[in-house]
Amino acid sequence: MARLFLFCIVINVNKFKSKIIKGDGIGVVDNDLRTRSAVVSNEFTDTWKKTHDKVIGSYVNLKGYNYKIVGEFKANQLVNLFQDTTDIYVPKSAYQHVELYNKGDGVLVTMKKDADSHSVLKTVAKNLRTKGSVKYRGSYHIQDNAQAASAVSQILKGITAFVSLIAAISLFIAGIGVMNMTYISVAERMPEIGIRRAIGARSKDVIFQFLVEGTMLTTIGGIVGYFGGSSLAMLIGLALPFKVSFEPSSFWLAFLVSFAIGLIFSVGPARTATKKNLVELMR
């Protein structure tokens, strides 16, 4: 028999919330009679089929005892960094009857937000080792999710800083490109600028014209880039086990950054257009 790596949970029947998609679930009668039955996830089923002819009706071995697979449920698609996904559910009474030394997977400790999690967990473990009802049957191990989350947070902050630096360099280069294009536009449209000034246009009117053109160029580019990147992310998300979501704030951030780049890098060329003498502009 091929060995599968799986995660099993023993439950009270009223706590099973997953949707059964094939076969039967675990009922109260199964729990009362200590029936060695099991329901498995659809992900487990995909692996099981590689080495077995059928799923429902076959037996899976847990801790040396066979449990009959009676149903299949839809696996939870949410990703949790600190808890394994569940592949098999079996009745709690049946599991405890054959596994006398195992009273559950662990103790879940809930604390206040400002509590020192490591200190609390050390105290809990100490009390379990000295006063626990099963202190002679095994050992206790502490899993501090707060420390793991802190380590992951530091890694994510480093990645975010690196990506932000690359994005800043890219935006600066894009701004230089916009500025060069605006300088070229100003040089090619000197007669037009001279005519406008000759018929009464003020310097700030000319500056405003080129600022509007620069900001429109970068803003439209930013919007197109946002929706293009979002579409690509959605296509990639079809191959991932979780859904890709977007927040309105990300759109407005892209819009404002694009607008700011166009505004900042268009000021220099726009001011250049007003420094020329009217006679030189009309040549």
KOLTOR-857441 format. One line per 10 residues: number of its first residue (from 1); for each residue x, y, z of N, C-alpha, C, O, CB. Coordinates in steps of 0.2 Angstrom, whole numbers. Glycine has a CB too. Example, Ala and Ser with C-alpha at 12.3 -4.5 7.8 and 13.67 -1.06 7.14 Angstrom:
1 = 66/-28/39/62/-22/39/66/-16/39/71/-17/42/57/-22/45; 64/-11/35/68/-5/36/64/0/39/67/6/40/70/-3/29
//
This chain:
1 = 4/-6/0/0/0/0/4/6/0/9/7/4/-5/0/6; 3/11/-4/7/17/-5/5/21/2/-1/22/4/5/21/-11; 10/25/4/9/29/10/8/36/8/11/39/4/16/28/15; 2/39/11/0/46/9/2/50/15/1/48/21/-7/46/7; 4/56/14/5/61/19/-1/65/20/-3/69/15/11/66/17; -5/65/25/-11/68/26/-12/71/33/-8/69/38/-17/63/25; -17/75/34/-18/78/40/-25/76/43/-30/77/39/-17/86/40; -26/73/48/-32/70/51/-34/74/57/-30/76/61/-31/62/53; -41/75/57/-44/78/63/-50/74/66/-54/71/62/-46/85/61; -50/73/72/-55/70/76/-60/75/78/-58/80/81/-53/66/82
11 = -67/74/77/-71/80/78/-78/77/82/-79/71/81/-73/83/72; -81/81/85/-88/80/87/-92/81/81/-91/86/77/-90/85/93; -97/77/79/-101/78/73/-104/84/72/-105/86/66/-106/72/73; -106/88/77/-109/95/76/-105/100/74/-107/106/73/-113/97/83; -98/99/74/-93/103/72/-91/103/65/-87/106/62/-87/103/76; -93/98/61/-91/97/54/-95/101/50/-102/101/49/-93/89/52; -92/106/47/-95/111/43/-94/111/35/-98/114/31/-93/118/45; -90/106/33/-88/106/26/-94/103/22/-98/99/25/-82/102/25; -94/104/16/-100/102/11/-98/95/8/-93/94/5/-101/107/6; -103/90/10/-102/84/7/-104/84/0/-109/86/-2/-106/78/11
21 = -99/81/-5/-101/82/-12/-102/75/-15/-105/74/-20/-95/85/-16; -100/69/-11/-101/62/-13/-102/58/-7/-99/59/-2/-95/60/-18; -106/53/-7/-107/48/-2/-111/51/4/-115/56/3/-100/46/0; -109/49/10/-112/51/16/-107/55/21/-101/54/20/-115/45/20; -110/58/26/-106/62/31/-105/57/37/-107/52/37/-109/68/32; -103/60/42/-102/57/49/-108/59/53/-109/65/54/-96/59/52; -112/55/55/-118/56/59/-118/55/66/-112/52/69/-124/52/56; -123/57/70/-123/56/77/-122/48/79/-119/46/84/-129/59/80; -126/44/75/-126/37/76/-119/34/76/-116/30/79/-130/33/71; -115/37/70/-108/34/70/-104/36/76/-99/32/78/-105/38/63
31 = -105/42/79/-101/44/84/-103/40/91/-99/38/94/-102/52/86; -110/39/91/-112/35/97/-110/28/97/-108/25/102/-120/35/98; -110/25/91/-108/18/90/-100/17/89/-98/11/88/-111/15/84; -96/23/89/-89/22/88/-87/19/81/-83/15/81/-86/18/94; -91/21/76/-90/18/70/-84/20/67/-82/26/67/-96/19/65; -80/16/64/-73/18/61/-75/20/54/-73/16/49/-68/12/61; -78/26/53/-79/28/46/-76/35/46/-73/38/51/-87/30/45; -75/37/40/-71/43/38/-74/47/32/-76/43/27/-63/41/37; -73/53/32/-74/57/26/-68/61/24/-64/63/28/-80/62/27; -67/61/17/-60/63/15/-61/69/10/-67/70/7/-56/58/11
41 = -56/73/9/-57/79/5/-56/77/-2/-53/72/-4/-52/84/7; -59/81/-7/-58/80/-14/-50/80/-16/-49/77/-21/-62/85/-18; -46/84/-12/-39/84/-14/-36/77/-12/-32/74/-16/-36/90/-10; -38/74/-6/-36/68/-4/-38/63/-9/-34/58/-11/-38/66/3; -44/63/-12/-47/59/-17/-43/58/-23/-41/53/-26/-54/60/-19; -40/64/-25/-36/64/-31/-30/60/-31/-28/57/-35/-34/72/-33; -27/61/-25/-21/57/-23/-22/49/-22/-18/45/-25/-17/60/-17; -28/48/-19/-30/41/-17/-31/37/-24/-29/31/-24/-36/41/-13; -34/40/-29/-36/37/-35/-30/34/-39/-30/30/-43/-40/41/-39; -24/37/-37/-18/35/-41/-16/28/-39/-12/25/-43/-12/40/-40
51 = -18/26/-33/-15/19/-31/-21/15/-29/-20/9/-27/-11/20/-25; -27/17/-30/-33/13/-28/-39/13/-33/-39/18/-37/-36/15/-21; -42/8/-34/-48/8/-39/-54/12/-37/-57/15/-42/-50/1/-40; -55/13/-31/-61/17/-29/-59/20/-22/-54/19/-19/-67/12/-28; -63/25/-21/-62/29/-15/-67/27/-9/-66/25/-4/-62/37/-16; -74/29/-11/-79/27/-6/-80/20/-6/-81/16/-11/-86/31/-8; -80/17/0/-80/10/1/-73/7/3/-73/1/5/-83/7/-5; -68/10/1/-61/8/3/-59/10/10/-63/14/14/-56/11/-2; -53/8/13/-51/9/19/-45/13/20/-40/11/16/-51/2/23; -44/17/24/-38/21/25/-36/19/32/-40/19/37/-39/29/25
61 = -29/18/33/-26/16/39/-24/22/43/-19/26/41/-20/11/38; -26/23/49/-24/28/54/-22/25/60/-26/22/64/-30/33/55; -15/26/62/-13/23/68/-14/16/69/-15/13/75/-16/27/74; -13/12/64/-14/5/64/-21/2/63/-22/-4/64/-11/2/70; -26/7/63/-33/5/62/-36/7/56/-35/12/54/-37/7/68; -40/3/53/-44/4/47/-50/8/48/-54/6/52/-45/-2/42; -51/13/44/-57/17/44/-60/17/37/-57/18/32/-56/25/46; -66/16/36/-70/15/30/-72/22/28/-75/26/31/-76/11/31; -70/24/21/-71/30/18/-79/30/16/-81/26/12/-67/32/12; -83/34/19/-90/34/17/-92/40/13/-98/40/11/-94/34/24
71 = -88/45/13/-90/51/9/-84/56/8/-78/55/10/-95/55/14; -85/61/3/-80/65/1/-83/72/2/-89/74/0/-78/64/-6; -79/77/5/-81/84/6/-76/89/2/-71/87/0/-81/86/13; -79/94/0/-75/99/-3/-70/103/1/-71/105/7/-80/105/-6; -63/102/-1/-58/105/4/-58/112/4/-60/116/-1/-51/103/1; -56/115/10/-56/122/11/-50/125/6/-44/123/7/-55/124/18; -52/130/2/-47/133/-2/-43/139/1/-38/141/-2/-50/135/-9; -45/141/7/-41/146/10/-34/144/12/-33/138/15/-45/149/16; -29/148/11/-22/146/13/-21/149/20/-22/155/21/-17/149/8; -18/145/25/-17/147/31/-9/145/32/-7/139/32/-21/144/37
81 = -5/150/34/2/149/35/4/145/41/9/142/41/6/155/35; -1/145/46/1/142/52/-3/136/54/-3/133/60/0/147/58; -8/133/49/-12/127/51/-12/123/44/-14/126/39/-18/129/54; -11/117/45/-12/112/39/-19/112/37/-24/112/41/-9/105/40; -20/111/30/-27/109/28/-29/102/30/-25/98/31/-28/110/21; -36/101/31/-38/94/34/-40/90/28/-43/92/23/-44/95/38; -37/84/28/-39/79/23/-44/74/25/-48/71/21/-32/75/21; -44/72/31/-48/67/34/-52/69/40/-49/71/45/-44/60/35; -58/67/41/-62/68/47/-64/61/49/-67/57/45/-68/73/46; -64/60/56/-66/53/58/-70/55/65/-69/60/68/-60/48/60
91 = -75/51/67/-78/52/73/-74/52/79/-69/48/80/-84/47/74; -75/57/84/-70/58/89/-71/52/94/-65/49/96/-72/64/93; -76/49/95/-77/43/100/-73/37/97/-70/34/101/-84/42/101; -74/36/91/-71/30/88/-63/31/88/-59/26/90/-73/29/81; -60/37/87/-53/38/87/-51/37/94/-45/34/96/-51/45/84; -54/40/99/-52/40/106/-52/33/109/-49/31/113/-56/45/110; -57/29/106/-58/22/109/-52/18/107/-50/13/111/-64/19/106; -49/19/101/-43/15/99/-36/18/101/-31/15/100/-43/13/92; -37/25/102/-30/29/103/-31/32/110/-33/38/111/-29/34/98; -30/28/115/-31/30/122/-26/36/124/-28/39/129/-30/24/127
101 = -21/36/121/-16/41/124/-16/48/120/-13/52/121/-9/38/123; -21/48/116/-22/54/112/-29/57/113/-34/55/111/-21/53/104; -29/63/117/-35/66/118/-37/72/114/-41/76/115/-35/68/126; -33/73/108/-34/79/104/-28/81/101/-23/78/103/-38/84/108; -28/85/96/-22/88/93/-19/93/97/-13/94/96/-24/91/86; -22/96/102/-18/101/106/-23/106/110/-29/104/110/-14/106/101; -20/111/113/-24/115/117/-24/122/113/-18/125/112/-22/116/124; -30/125/112/-30/132/108/-31/137/114/-35/137/118/-36/132/103; -26/141/114/-26/147/119/-27/153/116/-24/155/111/-19/147/123; -32/157/119/-34/163/116/-32/169/121/-33/168/127/-42/164/115
111 = -29/174/119/-26/179/123/-28/186/121/-31/187/116/-18/179/123; -27/191/126/-28/198/124/-23/200/119/-18/197/118/-28/202/130; -25/206/116/-21/208/110/-14/210/113/-9/210/110/-24/214/107; -14/213/119/-7/216/122/-4/210/126/1/212/130/-9/222/126; -6/204/126/-3/199/130/4/197/127/5/197/121/-8/193/131; 8/195/132/15/192/129/14/185/128/13/180/132/20/193/135; 13/183/122/11/176/120/16/171/122/14/166/124/10/176/112; 22/172/121/27/167/123/27/166/130/28/160/132/34/170/121; 26/171/134/26/170/142/20/166/144/20/162/148/26/177/145; 14/168/141/8/164/142/8/157/140/6/153/144/2/167/139
121 = 11/155/134/12/149/132/17/145/137/15/139/138/14/148/125; 22/148/139/27/144/143/23/143/150/24/137/153/33/149/145; 19/147/152/15/146/159/10/140/158/10/136/162/12/152/161; 7/140/152/2/135/150/5/128/150/3/123/153/-2/136/144; 11/128/146/15/122/146/17/119/152/17/113/154/21/122/141; 20/124/156/22/122/163/17/119/167/18/114/171/25/128/167; 11/122/167/5/119/171/3/112/168/1/108/172/-1/124/171; 3/111/162/1/105/159/6/100/161/4/94/162/1/105/151; 12/101/161/18/96/163/17/94/170/19/89/172/25/99/161; 15/99/174/15/97/182/8/95/184/7/91/189/17/103/185
131 = 3/98/181/-4/97/183/-9/93/178/-14/91/180/-7/103/186; -6/92/172/-10/90/167/-13/82/168/-9/79/171/-7/90/160; -19/81/166/-21/74/167/-18/69/164/-18/63/165/-29/74/166; -14/70/158/-10/65/154/-3/67/154/1/66/149/-13/65/147; 0/70/160/7/72/160/12/66/159/17/67/157/8/76/166; 10/60/161/14/54/161/14/51/154/17/46/153/13/50/167; 10/53/150/9/49/143/12/52/137/12/50/132/1/49/142; 16/58/138/19/61/133/22/68/135/23/69/140/14/62/127; 24/72/130/27/78/131/22/83/127/18/82/123/34/78/128; 23/90/129/20/95/127/25/100/123/30/101/125/16/99/132
141 = 22/102/117/26/106/113/23/113/111/17/113/110/28/103/106; 26/118/112/23/125/111/24/127/104/29/127/101/26/130/116; 18/130/101/18/133/94/16/140/95/10/141/95/14/128/89; 20/145/94/19/152/95/17/155/88/22/157/85/24/155/99; 11/155/86/10/158/80/11/166/79/13/168/74/2/158/79; 12/169/85/13/176/85/21/177/83/22/182/79/13/179/92; 25/173/85/32/173/83/33/171/76/37/175/72/37/169/87; 29/166/73/30/165/66/27/170/62/30/172/57/26/158/65; 21/173/64/18/179/60/23/185/60/24/188/55/12/181/63; 27/186/66/32/191/66/37/190/61/39/195/57/34/192/73
151 = 40/184/61/45/182/56/43/183/49/46/186/44/48/175/57; 37/181/47/34/182/40/33/189/39/34/191/33/27/178/40; 31/193/44/30/200/43/36/204/41/36/208/37/27/203/49; 42/202/44/48/205/43/50/203/36/53/207/32/53/203/48; 49/197/34/51/195/27/47/199/22/50/201/17/50/187/26; 41/199/23/36/203/18/38/210/18/38/213/13/29/202/20; 40/213/24/42/220/24/48/221/19/49/226/16/43/223/31; 53/217/20/59/217/16/58/216/8/60/220/4/64/212/18; 53/212/7/51/211/0/48/217/-3/49/219/-8/47/205/-1; 43/220/1/40/226/-1/44/232/-2/43/236/-7/34/228/5
161 = 49/233/3/54/238/2/58/237/-5/59/242/-8/59/238/8; 60/231/-6/64/230/-12/60/231/-18/62/235/-23/66/222/-12; 53/229/-18/49/230/-24/47/238/-25/47/240/-30/42/226/-23; 47/241/-19/45/248/-19/51/252/-22/50/257/-26/44/251/-12; 57/250/-21/63/253/-24/64/252/-31/65/257/-35/70/250/-20; 62/246/-33/62/245/-41/57/249/-44/58/252/-49/61/237/-42; 51/249/-41/45/253/-44/47/261/-44/46/264/-49/39/252/-39; 51/263/-39/53/270/-39/58/272/-44/57/277/-48/56/272/-32; 63/267/-45/67/268/-51/64/268/-58/65/272/-62/73/262/-51; 59/263/-58/55/263/-65/51/269/-66/51/272/-71/50/257/-64
171 = 48/272/-60/44/278/-61/49/284/-63/47/288/-67/40/280/-55; 55/284/-60/59/290/-62/61/290/-69/62/295/-72/66/289/-57; 63/283/-71/65/283/-78/59/285/-83/60/288/-88/67/275/-80; 53/283/-81/47/285/-85/46/292/-85/44/295/-90/41/281/-82; 47/295/-79/47/303/-79/52/306/-83/50/311/-86/48/305/-72; 58/304/-84/63/306/-88/61/306/-95/61/310/-99/70/303/-87; 57/300/-97/55/299/-104/49/304/-105/49/307/-111/52/292/-105; 45/305/-101/40/310/-102/42/317/-102/40/321/-107/35/310/-96; 47/319/-98/51/326/-99/54/327/-106/53/332/-109/56/326/-93; 57/322/-108/61/322/-115/55/323/-120/56/327/-125/65/316/-116
181 = 50/319/-120/45/320/-125/42/327/-125/40/330/-130/39/315/-124; 41/330/-119/38/336/-118/43/342/-121/41/347/-124/36/338/-111; 49/341/-119/54/345/-122/54/345/-130/54/351/-133/61/344/-120; 53/339/-133/53/339/-140/47/342/-143/47/346/-148/53/331/-142; 41/341/-139/35/344/-141/35/352/-141/33/355/-145/29/342/-137; 39/355/-136/39/362/-135/44/365/-141/42/370/-144/43/364/-128; 49/361/-142/54/363/-148/50/363/-154/51/368/-158/60/359/-148; 46/358/-156/43/358/-162/37/363/-163/35/364/-168/40/351/-163; 34/365/-157/28/370/-157/30/377/-155/25/380/-153/23/367/-153; 36/379/-156/38/386/-154/34/391/-158/31/396/-155/45/387/-156
191 = 33/390/-165/28/395/-168/21/395/-166/18/401/-165/28/393/-176; 19/389/-164/12/389/-161/12/393/-154/7/397/-153/9/382/-160; 17/392/-150/17/396/-144/18/403/-145/15/407/-142/23/393/-140; 22/405/-150/23/412/-152/16/415/-154/15/421/-152/28/413/-157; 12/412/-158/6/415/-160/1/416/-155/-2/421/-154/3/410/-166; 1/411/-150/-3/411/-144/-2/417/-140/-6/421/-137/-3/405/-140; 5/418/-139/7/424/-135/6/430/-138/4/435/-135/14/423/-133; 6/430/-145/5/436/-149/-2/439/-148/-3/445/-149/7/436/-156; -7/434/-148/-14/436/-147/-16/436/-140/-22/437/-139/-18/431/-151; -12/436/-135/-14/438/-129/-13/432/-123/-15/433/-118/-21/440/-129
201 = -11/427/-125/-10/421/-120/-4/423/-115/1/425/-117/-8/414/-124; -6/422/-109/-1/423/-104/4/417/-103/2/412/-105/-5/425/-97; 9/418/-99/14/413/-98/11/407/-94/12/401/-96/20/416/-94; 7/409/-89/4/403/-86/-1/399/-90/-2/393/-88/0/406/-79; -4/402/-95/-8/399/-100/-5/393/-104/-7/388/-105/-12/403/-104; 1/395/-106/6/391/-110/8/385/-105/8/379/-107/12/395/-113; 10/387/-99/13/382/-94/7/377/-93/8/371/-93/15/385/-88; 1/380/-92/-5/375/-90/-6/370/-96/-8/365/-95/-11/380/-89; -5/373/-102/-7/369/-108/-2/362/-108/-4/357/-109/-6/373/-114; 4/364/-107/9/358/-107/9/353/-101/10/347/-101/16/361/-108
211 = 7/356/-95/5/352/-89/0/348/-90/0/342/-88/4/357/-83; -6/350/-93/-12/346/-95/-10/340/-99/-12/335/-98/-17/350/-98; -6/342/-105/-4/337/-109/0/331/-106/0/325/-107/0/340/-115; 5/333/-102/10/329/-98/6/324/-94/7/318/-93/15/332/-95; 1/327/-90/-2/323/-85/-7/319/-88/-8/313/-86/-6/328/-80; -10/321/-94/-15/316/-97/-11/310/-100/-14/305/-100/-18/320/-103; -5/311/-103/-1/306/-105/0/301/-100/-1/295/-101/5/309/-108; 3/303/-94/5/298/-89/-1/295/-86/-1/289/-84/9/302/-84; -7/299/-85/-13/296/-81/-16/291/-86/-18/286/-83/-18/302/-80; -17/292/-92/-20/287/-97/-15/281/-97/-18/275/-97/-20/290/-104
221 = -8/282/-97/-4/276/-97/-4/272/-90/-4/266/-90/3/278/-97; -5/276/-85/-6/272/-78/-12/268/-78/-12/263/-75/-6/277/-73; -18/271/-80/-24/267/-80/-24/261/-85/-26/256/-83/-30/272/-83; -21/262/-91/-20/256/-95/-16/251/-92/-18/245/-92/-18/258/-102; -11/253/-89/-6/248/-85/-10/245/-80/-8/239/-78/0/252/-83; -14/248/-76/-17/245/-70/-22/240/-72/-22/234/-70/-21/251/-66; -26/241/-77/-31/236/-80/-28/231/-83/-30/225/-83/-36/240/-84; -22/232/-87/-18/227/-90/-15/222/-85/-15/216/-86/-13/230/-95; -12/225/-80/-9/221/-75/-15/217/-71/-13/211/-69/-5/225/-70; -20/220/-70/-26/217/-66/-28/211/-70/-30/205/-67/-32/221/-65
231 = -29/212/-77/-31/206/-81/-26/201/-81/-28/195/-81/-32/209/-88; -20/202/-81/-15/197/-81/-15/193/-74/-14/187/-74/-8/200/-82; -16/197/-69/-16/194/-62/-22/189/-62/-22/184/-59/-17/199/-57; -28/191/-65/-34/187/-65/-33/180/-69/-35/175/-67/-40/191/-67; -29/181/-74/-28/175/-78/-23/170/-74/-24/164/-75/-24/177/-85; -18/173/-71/-14/169/-67/-17/166/-61/-16/160/-59/-7/173/-64; -22/170/-58/-26/167/-53/-30/161/-54/-32/157/-50/-31/173/-50; -32/160/-61/-36/154/-63/-32/148/-61/-35/142/-61/-38/155/-70; -25/148/-61/-21/142/-60/-19/142/-53/-15/137/-51/-15/143/-65; -21/146/-49/-19/146/-42/-25/143/-37/-31/144/-39/-17/153/-39
241 = -24/141/-31/-29/138/-27/-33/143/-23/-37/141/-20/-26/133/-22; -32/149/-24/-35/155/-21/-37/160/-26/-34/161/-31/-31/158/-15; -42/164/-24/-44/169/-29/-40/176/-28/-38/177/-23/-52/171/-28; -39/179/-34/-36/186/-34/-41/191/-33/-46/191/-36/-32/187/-41; -40/196/-28/-44/201/-27/-41/208/-27/-35/208/-27/-47/200/-19; -45/213/-29/-42/220/-30/-46/225/-25/-52/224/-24/-43/222/-37; -42/230/-23/-45/235/-18/-46/241/-22/-41/243/-26/-41/235/-12; -51/245/-21/-52/252/-24/-46/256/-23/-44/260/-27/-58/255/-22; -43/256/-17/-37/260/-15/-31/259/-20/-27/264/-21/-35/259/-8; -30/253/-23/-24/252/-27/-25/255/-34/-21/258/-37/-24/244/-28
251 = -32/256/-36/-33/260/-42/-32/267/-41/-28/270/-45/-40/259/-44; -34/270/-36/-33/277/-34/-26/279/-33/-23/284/-35/-37/279/-29; -22/274/-30/-15/275/-29/-11/275/-36/-7/279/-37/-12/269/-25; -13/271/-41/-10/271/-47/-12/277/-51/-8/280/-54/-12/264/-51; -18/279/-50/-20/285/-54/-16/291/-51/-14/295/-55/-28/286/-52; -16/292/-44/-12/298/-42/-5/298/-43/-2/303/-44/-14/298/-34; -2/292/-43/5/292/-44/7/294/-52/11/298/-53/8/285/-43; 3/291/-56/3/293/-63/2/300/-64/6/303/-68/-2/289/-67; -3/303/-61/-4/310/-62/2/314/-59/4/319/-62/-11/312/-58; 4/312/-53/10/316/-50/16/316/-55/20/321/-55/11/313/-43
261 = 18/310/-58/23/309/-62/23/314/-68/28/318/-70/24/302/-65; 17/314/-71/16/319/-77/17/326/-75/19/330/-79/9/318/-80; 14/328/-69/14/335/-67/21/337/-65/23/342/-67/10/336/-61; 25/333/-61/32/335/-59/36/335/-65/40/340/-66/34/330/-54; 36/331/-69/41/330/-75/39/335/-81/43/335/-86/42/323/-77; 33/338/-81/31/342/-86/33/350/-84/32/354/-89/24/341/-88; 34/351/-78/35/358/-76/41/361/-80/40/367/-82/36/358/-68; 47/358/-80/53/361/-83/52/362/-90/53/368/-92/58/356/-82; 49/358/-95/48/359/-102/43/365/-102/44/369/-107/46/353/-105; 38/365/-98/33/370/-99/35/377/-97/34/382/-101/27/368/-94
271 = 40/377/-92/43/384/-91/47/386/-96/48/392/-98/46/384/-84; 51/381/-100/55/383/-105/51/387/-111/54/391/-114/59/377/-108; 45/384/-112/41/387/-117/40/395/-116/38/398/-121/35/383/-118; 40/397/-110/38/404/-109/44/409/-108/44/415/-107/34/404/-102; 50/406/-108/56/410/-107/59/413/-114/63/417/-114/62/406/-104; 57/410/-119/59/413/-126/56/420/-127/51/421/-125/57/408/-131; 60/424/-131/58/430/-133/52/429/-138/53/425/-143/64/434/-136; 47/433/-139/42/433/-143/44/433/-151/42/430/-155/37/438/-142; 49/437/-152/52/438/-159/55/431/-161/55/429/-167/57/444/-159; 59/428/-156/62/422/-158/57/416/-159/58/412/-163/67/420/-152
281 = 52/417/-155/46/411/-156/43/412/-163/41/407/-166/41/412/-150; 43/418/-165/39/419/-172/43/418/-178/41/418/-183/36/426/-172; 50/417/-177/54/415/-183/52/409/-186/56/407/-191/61/416/-181
//
